[in-house]
Amino acid sequence: MIPIITPIYAGFLSLLLVALSARVIRHRYVTRISIGDRNSRELRKKMRVQANFIEYAPFGLVLLALAELQGLPEMALHILGSMLLLGRLAHAAGMGATPQRMPLRAAGMVLTLGMLILTAIANIALAMI
């Protein structure tokens, strides 16, 4: 079975990663900070938004792909993929705003962690059937 749903979310999440990376690169270029952060609070914030994305998105995609390979129904895969995508987008927008938008950031984490939990349970259940 070749995954057809997971690549959609992998593509959108990759574009989001490129956008978050561009923010860091642009800030480094403007401030001429090549390595480290030189105590730039703004650069550290941009770097953490990008890093937080990288800490969660890949694992969510792995779980989604495994669920798809195990035959989880398409609608469930789209719901879970949307949770991950919207969660990462909301979290990045909330954390990256100045000042931070805590409700948006919190909603992003709820969606992301909810997706991870639900997909983990689905994978375990499908593997045990």
C-alpha positions in Angstrom: 0.0 0.0 0.0 1.3 3.4 -1.0 0.3 6.3 1.3 -1.7 8.9 -0.5 -3.0 11.0 2.4 0.0 11.4 4.6 2.0 13.1 1.7 -0.6 15.8 1.5 0.0 16.8 5.1 3.7 16.2 4.8 3.7 18.7 1.9 1.8 21.4 3.8 3.8 20.9 6.9 7.0 21.2 4.9 5.9 24.5 3.4 5.2 25.7 6.9 8.7 24.7 8.0 10.2 26.6 5.1 8.2 29.7 6.1 9.4 29.4 9.7 12.9 28.9 8.5 12.7 31.9 6.2 11.8 34.1 9.2 15.0 32.9 11.0 17.1 33.4 7.9 15.7 36.8 7.2 16.4 37.9 10.8 19.9 36.6 10.7 20.5 38.4 7.4 19.2 41.7 8.6 21.0 41.6 11.9 24.1 39.9 10.5 24.0 37.2 13.1 25.5 34.2 11.4 25.9 31.8 14.3 24.2 31.7 17.6 21.9 34.5 18.7 24.2 37.2 20.2 21.6 37.7 22.9 18.9 38.8 20.4 15.6 38.0 22.1 13.8 38.3 18.8 16.1 35.8 17.1 15.8 33.4 20.0 12.0 33.6 19.7 12.0 32.9 16.0 14.4 30.0 16.5 12.2 28.5 19.2 9.1 28.8 17.0 11.0 26.9 14.3 12.5 24.4 16.7 9.1 23.7 18.4 7.6 22.9 15.0 10.5 20.5 14.3 10.1 18.8 17.7 6.5 17.8 17.0 5.6 17.7 13.3 7.9 14.8 12.2 6.6 12.5 14.9 3.1 13.3 14.0 3.7 12.5 10.4 5.4 9.2 11.2 2.3 8.2 13.3 0.0 9.3 10.5 1.9 7.3 7.9 1.9 4.2 10.1 -1.8 4.6 10.7 -2.4 4.9 7.0 -0.3 1.9 6.2 -2.3 -0.1 8.7 -5.5 0.9 7.0 -7.1 3.6 9.2 -10.1 5.0 7.3 -9.4 8.0 5.0 -11.7 10.3 6.9 -9.9 9.6 10.2 -6.6 10.2 8.5 -7.7 13.6 7.2 -9.1 14.6 10.6 -5.8 13.6 12.3 -3.7 15.2 9.6 -5.8 18.4 9.8 -5.3 18.4 13.6 -1.6 18.3 13.2 -1.4 20.9 10.5 -3.8 23.3 12.2 -2.2 22.7 15.5 1.3 23.5 14.3 0.1 26.5 12.4 -1.9 27.9 15.4 1.0 27.3 17.7 3.5 28.9 15.5 1.2 31.9 15.0 0.5 32.3 18.7 4.1 31.8 19.8 5.6 33.9 17.1 3.3 36.9 17.7 4.5 39.8 19.8 3.2 39.7 22.3 2.4 36.0 22.2 -1.2 35.0 21.7 -1.5 32.5 24.4 -5.0 31.2 23.5 -3.8 30.5 19.9 -0.6 28.9 21.2 -2.6 26.8 23.7 -5.1 25.7 21.0 -2.2 24.7 18.8 -0.8 22.5 21.5 -4.1 20.9 22.3 -4.6 20.0 18.6 -1.1 18.7 18.3 -1.0 16.7 21.5 -4.6 15.5 20.8 -3.5 14.3 17.4 -0.4 12.5 18.8 -2.5 10.8 21.5 -5.3 9.7 19.1 -3.0 8.5 16.4 -0.8 6.6 18.9 -3.9 4.8 20.3 -5.1 4.1 16.7 -1.7 2.6 15.8 -1.7 0.5 18.9 -5.2 -0.7 18.3 -4.7 -1.5 14.6 -1.5 -3.4 15.4 -3.2 -5.5 18.0 -6.2 -6.5 15.8 
